[in-house]
Amino acid sequence: MKCPICKHGNTHAGIASITLEREGSTMVFKRVPAEICENCGEVYHDAKVTRSLLLQADQAAKGGVEIDVRRYAAA
């Protein structure tokens, strides 16, 4: 797809690291499937990946995690 941010690059399948903050917790997810713009590097995730990331972040925050680095796992 054409990148909606820079409007010049096309996106291609890749892997990215994502940082999320929830309720005072910081979580870094590595090896997250993404579409990445070849021009500006903007990262896009589909709805399924986004739901999975948010669910995992919320569960970790509720479990008392303050800082966490993990490999992404599809929920």
C-alpha positions, 0 to 999 in steps of 0.5 A: 500500500502507499504510505499515508504518512509520507505519501511517497513510499510503499509498504512491505511486510517486515518485523518491528519492535513496538513499545507500549505504556499501560497504567504505569507499565512499559512493555517492549514487544520484539519481532512484531509482524508489520507493514513498514514504509520503505521511504519513511519507516512508518510501521503499520499493524493489522487489526488482529496484531493490534488486538493481540498487542493491546491484550498482552499489554493490558494483562501484563499491566494488571499483573503488576509488570513495570518494565517488560521486554518480550517476543511477540506471540500471536494471541 
